[in-house]
Amino acid sequence: MSGLFDLPAVAPFEREDEIALPAGATSLDYLQSIYRDPRQPESKRLRAAIAALPFEHPKLAVTAVVSSEGFAAKLEAARARSAQAVIFRTTELLEQPGPGANHTSAALRSPES
């Protein structure tokens, strides 16, 4: 009976679907190793690819950079600049001669007047 238990040592069974990762691997590394492994079932590879997608190709986003003066101060400065443009345009219109002014035809044709 002693021969029954003297079987040769067998290497531990390694599953085909096991993923070998280095010690410092991240969760993204794990997902990438799954979807890149052709031995994995297609459904598992697809789920891993979908889960890794936002970390590999981030969405474009709009970000607002506001300095220390704040949004309200920037808005007020823009409003003041816009008011200056309106004042400038009003004075420019007031300085132009009216339709009843005496103009010569040569003065009306020249772009310098």
C-alpha positions in Angstrom: 0.0 0.0 0.0 2.9 2.4 0.4 3.1 2.6 -3.5 -0.3 4.1 -3.7 0.7 7.4 -2.0 4.1 7.7 -3.7 2.8 9.5 -6.8 5.0 11.9 -8.7 4.5 15.6 -7.8 2.3 17.4 -10.4 2.6 21.1 -11.1 -0.3 23.1 -9.8 -3.1 23.4 -12.3 -3.1 26.7 -14.0 -6.4 28.0 -15.3 -6.4 29.3 -18.9 -8.4 32.3 -17.9 -6.1 33.5 -15.2 -4.3 36.8 -15.8 -0.7 37.2 -14.6 -0.1 40.8 -13.5 3.0 42.4 -11.9 2.8 43.4 -8.3 2.3 47.2 -8.9 -0.4 46.7 -11.6 -3.4 49.1 -11.4 -7.0 48.3 -12.1 -6.7 49.8 -15.6 -3.7 47.4 -16.2 -6.0 44.5 -15.2 -8.8 45.5 -17.5 -6.4 46.0 -20.4 -4.8 42.6 -19.8 -8.3 41.0 -19.9 -9.5 42.7 -23.1 -6.2 42.1 -24.9 -6.1 38.4 -24.0 -7.5 36.3 -26.9 -8.0 33.3 -24.5 -10.8 35.2 -22.7 -14.4 34.9 -23.8 -15.6 37.7 -26.0 -18.2 38.8 -23.5 -15.6 39.2 -20.8 -13.3 41.1 -23.1 -16.0 43.4 -24.2 -17.1 44.3 -20.6 -13.4 45.0 -19.7 -13.0 47.2 -22.8 -16.1 49.2 -21.9 -15.0 49.6 -18.3 -11.5 50.8 -19.4 -12.7 53.2 -22.1 -13.3 56.3 -20.0 -9.8 56.0 -18.5 -8.1 55.6 -21.8 -10.0 58.2 -23.8 -11.4 60.8 -21.5 -14.4 63.0 -22.6 -13.8 66.5 -23.6 -15.1 68.9 -21.1 -15.4 72.7 -20.7 -13.6 74.2 -17.8 -13.8 77.8 -16.6 -10.7 79.4 -15.2 -11.7 82.2 -12.8 -8.9 84.3 -11.3 -8.8 85.6 -7.8 -11.0 88.6 -8.6 -14.0 86.3 -9.3 -16.7 86.0 -11.8 -18.7 89.0 -10.7 -15.8 91.3 -11.1 -15.1 90.0 -14.6 -18.7 90.4 -15.5 -18.8 94.0 -14.2 -15.6 94.9 -16.2 -17.1 93.4 -19.4 -20.3 95.4 -18.8 -18.3 98.6 -18.3 -16.3 98.0 -21.5 -19.6 97.4 -23.4 -21.0 100.7 -22.0 -17.9 102.5 -23.2 -18.5 101.1 -26.7 -22.1 102.4 -26.7 -20.9 105.9 -25.5 -18.2 106.0 -28.2 -20.7 105.1 -30.9 -23.2 107.7 -29.7 -20.6 110.5 -29.7 -19.4 109.4 -33.1 -23.0 109.7 -34.5 -23.5 113.1 -32.8 -20.4 114.5 -34.4 -21.4 113.6 -37.9 -23.1 116.4 -39.9 -26.9 115.9 -40.2 -28.8 115.5 -43.5 -29.5 119.2 -43.7 -25.8 120.3 -43.7 -24.3 121.9 -46.7 -22.0 119.4 -48.5 -20.4 119.7 -51.8 -20.6 116.7 -54.1 -16.8 116.3 -54.1 -16.7 116.1 -50.3 -19.4 113.4 -50.3 -17.5 111.3 -52.8 -14.1 111.4 -51.1 -13.5 108.8 -48.3 -11.3 111.1 -46.2 -14.2 113.5 -45.2 
